Every structure is written in structure tokens, then in C-alpha cells.
Amino acid sequence: MTPKKGRGIGTYLLVAALVLVVLFFLLSSLNRNTDKYVYSEIISYFDNNEVEAYTLDLGSGELNMTLESGEKITYDVPYISLFLQDTEDYRESYNRAHSEPLEYDFYEATDNSWLLTLIPTAILVVMMIVLFVSMMRQAGGGGRYTSFGKANIKNQQNTRKATFADVAGADEEKHELEEIVDFLKNPRKYSEIGARIPKGVLLMGPPGTGKTLLARAVAGEAGCPFFSISGSDFVEMFVGVGASRVRDLFEQAKKNAPAIIFIDEIDAVGRHRGTGIGGGHDEREQTLNQLLVEMDGFTGKDNVIVIAATNRRDILDPALMRPGRFDRQIAVSYPDVKGREAILKVHTKSKNVGPDVDLSTIAKSTVGFTGADLENLVNEACLLAARKDKKAITMDEIQEATIKVIAGPEKKSHKVTQKEKRLTAFHEAGHAVCTYYCDHQDKVHQVSIIPRGTAGGYTMSLPEQDKNFVSKKEMEENIITLLGGRVAEQIVLDDISTGASNDLERATSTARSMVTRYGFSEKMGPVVYGNDQSEVFLGRDLGSSRDYSDRVAAEIDDEVRAIIEDAYQKATAILRAHRDQLELLAKYLMIHEKIERDDFETLMRGEMDPAKFEEPATPEEDAAEPEQKALTQQPEQDAPSETETEA
């Protein structure tokens, strides 16, 4: 059995020894039960006047008897005192009845049998003490009892130190952190001029944008101790443990100053106080109070900088965000095209990349990807290349990995009926044709009816440049393209399916945002209605009421429906006007299952080779083709003979 983490092999040895001691005592108890029967047999010899002489060892309890018949018997007498009491009357009566007295002797021999009882007892006591101490030390999820209130700091000594060279696509963020590094290296330079370095730096941004990597790079550049801990490590079921761990964390950092404390996911412990259901003074709030005191209490200059990371700045306590605690707040956002190219260079540095791989092209086609997404993309491309027994990554693997990261892996083994395949083909063709004829939409990159991830098919449009804003016209066209699949089903198949449920949900959400958040409705005006409920914070947003009347709510619903219906009519007009292209694209998808951007553009311009719309012959049809040809030619060969016969 492999010992579990946090438990040594000694614990299992102690348990095994304890089991052996218990078995020893059980066996001893069974022997004593059998000794009772031996004792009754001995007494019967005395009661029947059969004993002529006997000797008894008072140390070991060994009884040697000589019977009147001359037979000699040896027994072990465990209850010596009881034996002596029962045989005293027998000796007196025997001496009165016989001229020669009963011969008996009691002697004490050297015997160490007491060790057989003392040693197991001592072992049992020692093991009970050791097990008790071990259990107390392992209390608290594997931690030591004596260090239950100690901070669970992650050891960063054995890990590779990161530097700013490992961080790409975040030039402004690195510039903000460079003076932190300079202060940790040369604190006198700032103290002489009277400058105070920020006590805390809060890194905010979406997941995967490199907040933790930036913090590690600061520690690597400064060459100072780096104390890393997660916000959830402070939260415990026992009151006061979190606050104790905060104190221990800062004490260790002050002993090793100048140092960096990095708290990942600080929103786990730094949430807004007084917002929980049931009130306020719980363990998390005590931990937060202690953190506030440590960051800005009655302490001197300790040269300890706190760096924290979160993607939920909106739920952090205001006291934690004020100057004097987190003086500097750095937003780590999605990288632009230049940043994505730099990130790809970092992640492909140690990879075998083919000559056809153009990182700038990949960067342009991965708008919205974070650093973690790009790292995953390169790794997936490596796995695909290795699966194909290639020695380097090519552009084909990069393209496949990009789509895999976005939509998931293909499910080519998934069995689809011909009816479902035709429905999916027209549905995706409707999306693609509407996208092609909308001027403000991104170009179609790929259309596929092969199930991938949770989708039965997809139409992928990749943006060619980064966008910071979305116009009203673009949002209206987004709704048109989302409804294109539903409209295509209605026009061609004269029926609709549940496959458009996600499209309708996204279209409705977009239309409602246009009315309530962006002021795109002329009837409702440039007014924001309600709060953003995209991310509900329990206790603060759950019980909030809307700030508009029922009449306004009805008008909002009418406007949303009007936008959806208008987009539905425009999608219908586009697909009816280009019905022939819709049919051709669906036919192509039925044959080839997917179409790339270049072939799609060629098809929409009407320049595609007609041979690509011919269904390939199956192996059975290829084998039957010569035989069929011979059958069709046979009458022509027999015709002359028939004519001659008639003549």
C-alpha cells in the first residue's frame, strides 16, 4: 500500500504493531480459557486420591505429579494461589490416612515469563501516545497542530525564476512594475528623495492574461524572496485561523525584507464586507480585517510589497482598494495583434516550427485570445504534429489547433442521419450566406457540419483586426447572421428545429443590450435601464430591484421584439435573393462536410469547379462500374447476329 500524502510510513508501521499486540492479548486470553479446563483436571486427581507426590514451581506455575499408579504428569498451573487453597485440605486428610506423609515441594525457579506480559503492555502504551501525537499534528487538513495558524506559503525556491523576458504582450504593465523592481534593488535611491513606493499593487484582468506570471517576473527581476499564497488558503472553518495566517505571512515577509507577498485570487478573502446573507462578522471578515491592519496598520517601513491578482474587482472591499493599501491598480487586458505575435514567439521558442508557419498571420487570426489561450494553441499544435509523426509544426496544425481551442475537438465518429445532415448543412449555409452579404461582418473562415464540442456544426468568422468598440450597425448585422440558420430552415425545409436555440438566445441578449445598456433604441432613448446582472454578487445584487416601471419594462420588451423581427425579415430577404448560392453551399457541405475560406469565397463568386459538387463514388460503386459497362456494351456486340438471324 502506498502511503498517502501527509502520512509517513512510520504511521502504518505503528498501526501494524498495534494490531499485533491486540492479537497477542487475544491469544493469551484464549490460552487462559483453556487453562481453566487443565486446572479442573488436576483437582480431579486430588479428589480421587490418586496423587502420591507432587512438586510445584511457584515462579512458572509448573506442576509435576506422581500418581499412585507410578505415572508422572506435568501441568502448567496459572492460578497458583487457588490451587494451594484447594489442595491444603487434601494434604491433611492424606497424611492422616497414610503412614507416610504426602511428598510435595514448593520451589521458586528463575523465570522471565513476566516479560511476555510487560513488554507488549509497554509497546501498546508507547504506540497509543505516538498515535495520539501524530493525529494531533495532522489535524487541519494535513498541517501540523503546532503550526495550525501558520500560513501555507508555496515554496518558490525550486521553481524556475521568471523574468520580464518571459512576459510578452504586456509592455505597459511591465513598465508600471519596473520601478517596483528598482525599489527592491535600490531602496535608498527612493528614500533619499522622500518617495514612498506603493505598498500594494493590484493586478486586474480576465483569466489567463498573465497576472501571476507578472508577479513572478517582478520577484525574479528583483532577486528577492517571493511569498506566494492563494486567497482561499486563509479561509478556514475555525474562527481566527485566517487572521493568524495573515499575521504569520507578514511576519515571515518582514524577516526576509525586502520581499514580495503575492496573493492570488484575493477576492476569496477580500470580498465586500456586510454583503453576505446572514450578516457579517464571520471568519472571512476577520481575516480581511487583519489583512487591512497588516497592510496599513501602526507599523513602520518594512520594505514589503503586496501584489495581488483578481478578475473580480467589482466585489472587493472599498477599504482594501484605497490608497495606502493597494496604491497602484494595473489592468492586465487582452493582448493586441502585436502582443499576440510576441507571445507566440515566446511559446514557440523551444518548439520545432516549420518554415511555412507565419506567426503574424496566426496573431491576426486569434483576436480575443489571452496568453494562456495562445500557449494552449501552440501545445495543441505540437500534439497534433506528434500524432501525425511529423518532426515540426506546420501551418495545418496551427489552423486545426486554433479551431480546436475555439470550438472543441471534432467528433467524426458521431453517427448522423442523412436528414439531420441535410438540416445542419442548410442551417450553417444560412449563417454563412448572411455573413457574406453583411458589410460590417468579419469574413467567414470555415463552415463545417462535423460535430465539434457541443455544436452539431458551426460557421466560424475570424476578425482581421482588433476592435475596441462595436457599432449599432454591427450589432444589428450580428443578429441577422445569428437568425440566418433559422431562416434557412424555414425557407428550404419548410420546417424549423431546436438547433437554433442558442442562436435565438444570443440574438435576444444582443437586442436587449442594445435597448437597455447602449441606448441604441430611438424610442427608449439614450438611457440605461437596470443594472448589469451578467455577474451577480450574492447579497448585493440578488436582492436589488429594477429602477424602471412596469410600463417601461413592457416598452423594452416591445423594442427587443421589434429589433429581432426586423433582423429576421432582413435575413429572409438575403436568403431568398441568393437562394441558388444557399443551395450550392449546402450541397457542397453535404459532400465535403466542411469548406475553407478560399473555397467559400470562390463558391460565392460563382467560380467554383462544378466537379467539386459531384459526389465521390464509393468503393462498391467503383468495383461495379466495369461490370456495368460490360453489360451495357453486350447488346451492341450481339446485335449483328440477331439481324442476320432475322434475315
HELIX and SHEET records of a PDB file:
HELIX    1   1 ILE A    9  ASP A   47  1                                  39    
HELIX    2   2 ILE A   80  ALA A   97  1                                  18    
HELIX    3   3 TRP A  114  ARG A  137  1                                  24    
HELIX    4   4 PHE A  164  ASP A  166  5                                   3    
HELIX    5   5 ASP A  171  LYS A  185  1                                  15    
HELIX    6   6 PRO A  187  ILE A  193  1                                   7    
HELIX    7   7 LYS A  211  ALA A  222  1                                  12    
HELIX    8   8 GLY A  231  PHE A  234  5                                   4    
HELIX    9   9 VAL A  241  LYS A  255  1                                  15    
HELIX   10  10 ILE A  266  ALA A  268  5                                   3    
HELIX   11  11 GLU A  283  ASP A  296  1                                  14    
HELIX   12  12 ARG A  313  ILE A  315  5                                   3    
HELIX   13  13 PRO A  318  MET A  321  1                                   4    
HELIX   14  14 VAL A  337  HIS A  347  1                                  11    
HELIX   15  15 LEU A  359  LYS A  364  1                                   6    
HELIX   16  16 GLY A  371  ARG A  387  1                                  17    
HELIX   17  17 MET A  395  ALA A  407  1                                  13    
HELIX   18  18 GLN A  418  TYR A  436  1                                  19    
HELIX   19  19 LYS A  472  ALA A  488  1                                  17    
HELIX   20  20 GLU A  489  LEU A  493  3                                   5    
HELIX   21  21 THR A  498  ALA A  500  5                                   3    
HELIX   22  22 SER A  501  THR A  516  1                                  16    
HELIX   23  23 ASP A  550  ALA A  577  1                                  28    
HELIX   24  24 ARG A  579  HIS A  592  1                                  14    
HELIX   25  25 ARG A  597  MET A  604  1                                   8    
HELIX   26  26 PRO A  610  PHE A  613  5                                   4    
HELIX   27  27 PRO A  619  GLU A  646  1                                  28    
SHEET    1   A 4 LYS A  72  ASP A  76  0                                        
SHEET    2   A 4 GLU A  62  LEU A  67 -1                                        
SHEET    3   A 4 VAL A  51  ASP A  57 -1                                        
SHEET    4   A 4 GLU A 103  TYR A 107  1                                        
SHEET    1   B 5 PHE A 226  SER A 230  0                                        
SHEET    2   B 5 ALA A 259  ASP A 264  1                                        
SHEET    3   B 5 VAL A 304  THR A 310  1                                        
SHEET    4   B 5 GLY A 200  MET A 204  1                                        
SHEET    5   B 5 ARG A 328  ALA A 331  1                                        
SHEET    1   C 3 TYR A 458  SER A 461  0                                        
SHEET    2   C 3 VAL A 444  SER A 448 -1                                        
SHEET    3   C 3 LYS A 594  GLU A 596 -1                                        
END                                                                             
